[in-house]
Amino acid sequence: MQHGQHEELADAAALPARLRHVYWIGGGSGAGKSTIARRLADRYGWHLYATDDVMRDHAGRTTPEEAPFLHEFMAMDMDERWVDRSPEAMLETFHWFRGEGFGLIVEDLLHLPQNPCVIVEGFRLLPHLVKPLLAVPEHAVWLLPTPDFRQAAIRSRSRPEEGFVWRTSDPAKAGWNIAERDRMYTRRLQQEAECLQLRTLQVDTSMTEDDLGEQVATAFGL
């Protein structure tokens, strides 16, 4: 093994210790990740790192060789992205669901101070990518919206203020495609997290923000 490979393995082995101060909230779309992360950051004085906020920056820091699905997606028009493809195709080719750019999340976190703690949230936090970074398994949880919760999300996407689906030729179909893709993605997250023995929490429409916040805090051992 060459010297550079030894250094790369040593760096990878050191990551859990270097990220021991990080708490992770992943999960399905619209499950309350941002809200709960913000509440916990405010309560404990932690630094909040929202992966949605850095997507544009991360896209600009990748090449087509490093992130082929991302660059293919960027070249599509709105109908090609959300109307013309099946939810299954959307799921399998969506770059963030493939883990593209995840290394940039880790890179950003390593540049943050270790005090205070950092809470990182977003749907890009795939269980199989996060687990090797955990010195403390309890520092990660995935929020999984129930079917009722997903139906509420579908209804919200029917409103003009929802945003990008109204820039397609068929907002209703785009909204349904995205909701179905998200349903399958949530199921995939659940299976992956359970297989890796990582903590998940079901989120339904009867749960208040206070309830969910306390459940996440308990899962973190706070």
C-alpha positions as a Markdown table, in Angstrom:
| # | Residue | x | y | z |
|---|---|---|---|---|
| 1 | Met | 0.0 | 0.0 | 0.0 |
| 2 | Gln | 1.4 | 3.4 | -0.9 |
| 3 | His | 2.0 | 6.2 | 1.6 |
| 4 | Gly | -0.9 | 8.3 | 0.3 |
| 5 | Gln | -3.3 | 5.4 | 0.8 |
| 6 | His | -2.1 | 5.0 | 4.4 |
| 7 | Glu | -2.9 | 8.6 | 5.0 |
| 8 | Glu | -6.3 | 8.4 | 3.4 |
| 9 | Leu | -7.2 | 5.4 | 5.6 |
| 10 | Ala | -5.9 | 7.1 | 8.7 |
| 11 | Asp | -8.0 | 10.2 | 8.0 |
| 12 | Ala | -11.1 | 8.1 | 7.5 |
| 13 | Ala | -10.5 | 6.3 | 10.7 |
| 14 | Ala | -10.1 | 9.6 | 12.6 |
| 15 | Leu | -13.4 | 11.1 | 11.2 |
| 16 | Pro | -15.7 | 9.8 | 14.0 |
| 17 | Ala | -13.6 | 11.4 | 16.7 |
| 18 | Arg | -13.3 | 14.6 | 14.8 |
| 19 | Leu | -17.1 | 14.7 | 14.3 |
| 20 | Arg | -18.0 | 13.6 | 17.8 |
| 21 | His | -19.6 | 17.0 | 18.5 |
| 22 | Val | -22.0 | 16.7 | 15.5 |
| 23 | Tyr | -25.7 | 15.6 | 15.8 |
| 24 | Trp | -27.4 | 14.4 | 12.7 |
| 25 | Ile | -31.1 | 14.7 | 11.7 |
| 26 | Gly | -32.0 | 13.0 | 8.4 |
| 27 | Gly | -35.3 | 11.8 | 7.0 |
| 28 | Gly | -38.0 | 12.2 | 4.4 |
| 29 | Ser | -39.1 | 15.3 | 2.8 |
| 30 | Gly | -41.2 | 17.7 | 4.9 |
| 31 | Ala | -40.8 | 15.6 | 8.1 |
| 32 | Gly | -39.9 | 18.6 | 10.3 |
| 33 | Lys | -36.1 | 18.2 | 10.2 |
| 34 | Ser | -35.4 | 21.9 | 9.8 |
| 35 | Thr | -37.8 | 23.0 | 12.4 |
| 36 | Ile | -36.6 | 20.5 | 15.1 |
| 37 | Ala | -32.9 | 21.2 | 14.3 |
| 38 | Arg | -33.5 | 24.9 | 14.6 |
| 39 | Arg | -35.3 | 24.5 | 18.0 |
| 40 | Leu | -32.5 | 22.3 | 19.4 |
| 41 | Ala | -29.9 | 24.7 | 18.1 |
| 42 | Asp | -31.7 | 27.6 | 19.8 |
| 43 | Arg | -32.2 | 25.6 | 23.0 |
| 44 | Tyr | -28.6 | 24.4 | 23.5 |
| 45 | Gly | -26.7 | 27.2 | 21.7 |
| 46 | Trp | -25.5 | 24.9 | 19.0 |
| 47 | His | -24.4 | 25.8 | 15.5 |
| 48 | Leu | -27.0 | 24.8 | 12.9 |
| 49 | Tyr | -25.9 | 23.4 | 9.5 |
| 50 | Ala | -28.8 | 23.0 | 7.1 |
| 51 | Thr | -27.8 | 20.9 | 4.1 |
| 52 | Asp | -30.6 | 22.5 | 1.9 |
| 53 | Asp | -28.9 | 25.9 | 2.3 |
| 54 | Val | -25.6 | 24.7 | 0.7 |
| 55 | Met | -27.0 | 22.7 | -2.2 |
| 56 | Arg | -26.3 | 25.4 | -4.7 |
| 57 | Asp | -22.8 | 26.0 | -3.4 |
| 58 | His | -22.1 | 22.2 | -3.5 |
| 59 | Ala | -23.4 | 21.9 | -7.0 |
| 60 | Gly | -21.0 | 24.6 | -8.1 |
| 61 | Arg | -18.1 | 22.7 | -6.4 |
| 62 | Thr | -18.5 | 19.5 | -8.3 |
| 63 | Thr | -17.5 | 18.4 | -11.8 |
| 64 | Pro | -19.5 | 16.1 | -14.1 |
| 65 | Glu | -17.0 | 13.4 | -13.4 |
| 66 | Glu | -17.5 | 13.7 | -9.6 |
| 67 | Ala | -21.3 | 14.1 | -9.8 |
| 68 | Pro | -22.7 | 12.8 | -13.1 |
| 69 | Phe | -26.4 | 12.6 | -11.9 |
| 70 | Leu | -26.2 | 16.1 | -10.5 |
| 71 | His | -24.9 | 17.6 | -13.8 |
| 72 | Glu | -27.4 | 15.6 | -15.8 |
| 73 | Phe | -30.2 | 17.0 | -13.6 |
| 74 | Met | -28.9 | 20.6 | -14.0 |
| 75 | Ala | -29.1 | 20.2 | -17.8 |
| 76 | Met | -32.8 | 19.3 | -17.7 |
| 77 | Asp | -35.7 | 21.7 | -18.1 |
| 78 | Met | -38.5 | 21.7 | -15.4 |
| 79 | Asp | -40.8 | 19.3 | -17.3 |
| 80 | Glu | -37.9 | 16.8 | -17.8 |
| 81 | Arg | -37.2 | 16.9 | -14.1 |
| 82 | Trp | -40.6 | 16.7 | -12.7 |
| 83 | Val | -43.3 | 15.8 | -15.3 |
| 84 | Asp | -41.8 | 13.5 | -18.0 |
| 85 | Arg | -40.1 | 10.9 | -15.9 |
| 86 | Ser | -41.7 | 8.3 | -13.6 |
| 87 | Pro | -41.3 | 8.6 | -9.8 |
| 88 | Glu | -39.2 | 5.4 | -9.9 |
| 89 | Ala | -36.8 | 7.0 | -12.4 |
| 90 | Met | -36.8 | 10.2 | -10.4 |
| 91 | Leu | -35.8 | 8.3 | -7.3 |
| 92 | Glu | -33.1 | 6.3 | -8.9 |
| 93 | Thr | -31.4 | 9.2 | -10.7 |
| 94 | Phe | -31.8 | 12.0 | -8.1 |
| 95 | His | -28.2 | 13.1 | -7.3 |
| 96 | Trp | -28.7 | 13.9 | -3.6 |
| 97 | Phe | -30.4 | 10.5 | -3.1 |
| 98 | Arg | -27.3 | 8.9 | -4.7 |
| 99 | Gly | -25.0 | 10.5 | -2.2 |
| 100 | Glu | -23.4 | 12.9 | -4.7 |
| 101 | Gly | -21.8 | 15.8 | -2.9 |
| 102 | Phe | -22.0 | 14.2 | 0.6 |
| 103 | Gly | -18.2 | 14.5 | 0.9 |
| 104 | Leu | -18.7 | 18.3 | 0.7 |
| 105 | Ile | -21.0 | 18.2 | 3.7 |
| 106 | Val | -18.3 | 16.4 | 5.7 |
| 107 | Glu | -15.7 | 18.9 | 4.4 |
| 108 | Asp | -17.8 | 21.8 | 5.6 |
| 109 | Leu | -18.4 | 20.2 | 9.0 |
| 110 | Leu | -14.6 | 19.6 | 9.5 |
| 111 | His | -14.0 | 23.3 | 9.0 |
| 112 | Leu | -16.4 | 24.3 | 11.8 |
| 113 | Pro | -15.2 | 24.7 | 15.4 |
| 114 | Gln | -15.8 | 21.8 | 17.7 |
| 115 | Asn | -17.3 | 24.1 | 20.3 |
| 116 | Pro | -20.3 | 24.6 | 20.3 |
| 117 | Cys | -21.8 | 21.4 | 19.1 |
| 118 | Val | -23.2 | 21.3 | 15.5 |
| 119 | Ile | -26.6 | 20.0 | 14.5 |
| 120 | Val | -26.8 | 19.1 | 10.8 |
| 121 | Glu | -30.1 | 18.4 | 9.1 |
| 122 | Gly | -31.4 | 17.4 | 5.7 |
| 123 | Phe | -32.7 | 14.7 | 3.4 |
| 124 | Arg | -29.2 | 14.3 | 2.0 |
| 125 | Leu | -28.0 | 12.5 | 5.1 |
| 126 | Leu | -28.2 | 8.9 | 4.0 |
| 127 | Pro | -27.8 | 6.4 | 6.8 |
| 128 | His | -25.1 | 4.3 | 5.1 |
| 129 | Leu | -23.0 | 7.5 | 4.6 |
| 130 | Val | -23.6 | 8.9 | 8.1 |
| 131 | Lys | -23.0 | 5.7 | 10.1 |
| 132 | Pro | -19.2 | 5.5 | 9.5 |
| 133 | Leu | -18.9 | 9.0 | 10.9 |
| 134 | Leu | -20.6 | 8.3 | 14.2 |
| 135 | Ala | -18.5 | 7.9 | 17.3 |
| 136 | Val | -21.8 | 7.9 | 19.3 |
| 137 | Pro | -24.6 | 6.1 | 17.4 |
| 138 | Glu | -27.2 | 8.0 | 19.5 |
| 139 | His | -26.1 | 11.2 | 17.8 |
| 140 | Ala | -28.1 | 10.4 | 14.6 |
| 141 | Val | -31.9 | 10.1 | 14.0 |
| 142 | Trp | -34.0 | 9.9 | 10.9 |
| 143 | Leu | -37.5 | 11.3 | 10.8 |
| 144 | Leu | -40.0 | 9.3 | 8.7 |
| 145 | Pro | -43.3 | 10.9 | 7.7 |
| 146 | Thr | -46.4 | 8.7 | 7.8 |
| 147 | Pro | -48.7 | 8.3 | 4.8 |
| 148 | Asp | -51.1 | 10.9 | 6.3 |
| 149 | Phe | -48.3 | 13.3 | 6.7 |
| 150 | Arg | -47.3 | 12.7 | 3.1 |
| 151 | Gln | -50.9 | 13.4 | 2.0 |
| 152 | Ala | -50.7 | 16.8 | 3.8 |
| 153 | Ala | -47.5 | 17.5 | 1.8 |
| 154 | Ile | -49.3 | 16.6 | -1.5 |
| 155 | Arg | -52.1 | 19.1 | -0.7 |
| 156 | Ser | -49.6 | 21.8 | 0.2 |
| 157 | Arg | -47.9 | 21.3 | -3.2 |
| 158 | Ser | -51.2 | 22.1 | -4.9 |
| 159 | Arg | -50.9 | 25.7 | -3.8 |
| 160 | Pro | -49.2 | 28.3 | -6.0 |
| 161 | Glu | -47.0 | 29.4 | -3.1 |
| 162 | Glu | -45.4 | 26.0 | -3.1 |
| 163 | Gly | -43.0 | 27.1 | -5.8 |
| 164 | Phe | -41.2 | 25.2 | -8.5 |
| 165 | Val | -43.9 | 22.8 | -9.5 |
| 166 | Trp | -45.8 | 25.8 | -10.9 |
| 167 | Arg | -43.0 | 26.4 | -13.3 |
| 168 | Thr | -43.9 | 23.1 | -15.1 |
| 169 | Ser | -46.5 | 22.5 | -17.7 |
| 170 | Asp | -48.5 | 20.2 | -15.4 |
| 171 | Pro | -48.2 | 21.2 | -11.7 |
| 172 | Ala | -50.6 | 18.5 | -10.6 |
| 173 | Lys | -48.6 | 15.7 | -12.2 |
| 174 | Ala | -45.3 | 17.2 | -11.0 |
| 175 | Gly | -46.6 | 17.4 | -7.5 |
| 176 | Trp | -47.9 | 13.8 | -7.6 |
| 177 | Asn | -44.6 | 12.5 | -9.0 |
| 178 | Ile | -42.6 | 14.3 | -6.3 |
| 179 | Ala | -44.8 | 13.0 | -3.6 |
| 180 | Glu | -44.6 | 9.4 | -4.8 |
| 181 | Arg | -40.9 | 9.7 | -5.2 |
| 182 | Asp | -40.6 | 11.0 | -1.7 |
| 183 | Arg | -42.8 | 8.2 | -0.4 |
| 184 | Met | -40.5 | 5.6 | -1.9 |
| 185 | Tyr | -37.4 | 7.5 | -0.6 |
| 186 | Thr | -38.8 | 7.6 | 2.9 |
| 187 | Arg | -39.4 | 3.8 | 2.7 |
| 188 | Arg | -35.8 | 3.3 | 1.5 |
| 189 | Leu | -34.5 | 5.4 | 4.4 |
| 190 | Gln | -36.5 | 3.4 | 6.9 |
| 191 | Gln | -35.2 | 0.1 | 5.6 |
| 192 | Glu | -31.6 | 1.3 | 5.4 |
| 193 | Ala | -31.6 | 2.8 | 8.9 |
| 194 | Glu | -33.2 | -0.3 | 10.4 |
| 195 | Cys | -30.7 | -2.6 | 8.7 |
| 196 | Leu | -27.9 | -0.5 | 10.1 |
| 197 | Gln | -29.5 | -0.3 | 13.5 |
| 198 | Leu | -29.9 | 3.4 | 13.5 |
| 199 | Arg | -32.6 | 5.3 | 15.2 |
| 200 | Thr | -35.8 | 6.4 | 13.4 |
| 201 | Leu | -38.9 | 8.3 | 14.5 |
| 202 | Gln | -42.3 | 8.2 | 12.8 |
| 203 | Val | -43.8 | 11.7 | 12.2 |
| 204 | Asp | -47.6 | 12.0 | 11.8 |
| 205 | Thr | -50.1 | 14.8 | 11.6 |
| 206 | Ser | -51.2 | 14.4 | 15.3 |
| 207 | Met | -47.7 | 15.1 | 16.6 |
| 208 | Thr | -46.9 | 18.6 | 17.8 |
| 209 | Glu | -43.6 | 20.3 | 17.3 |
| 210 | Asp | -43.0 | 20.1 | 21.0 |
| 211 | Asp | -43.7 | 16.4 | 21.0 |
| 212 | Leu | -41.3 | 15.8 | 18.1 |
| 213 | Gly | -38.6 | 18.0 | 19.6 |
| 214 | Glu | -38.7 | 16.1 | 22.9 |
| 215 | Gln | -38.5 | 12.8 | 21.1 |
| 216 | Val | -35.5 | 13.9 | 19.1 |
| 217 | Ala | -33.8 | 15.3 | 22.2 |
| 218 | Thr | -34.5 | 12.0 | 24.0 |
| 219 | Ala | -33.1 | 10.0 | 21.1 |
| 220 | Phe | -29.9 | 12.1 | 21.3 |
| 221 | Gly | -29.7 | 11.5 | 25.0 |
| 222 | Leu | -30.0 | 15.1 | 25.9 |
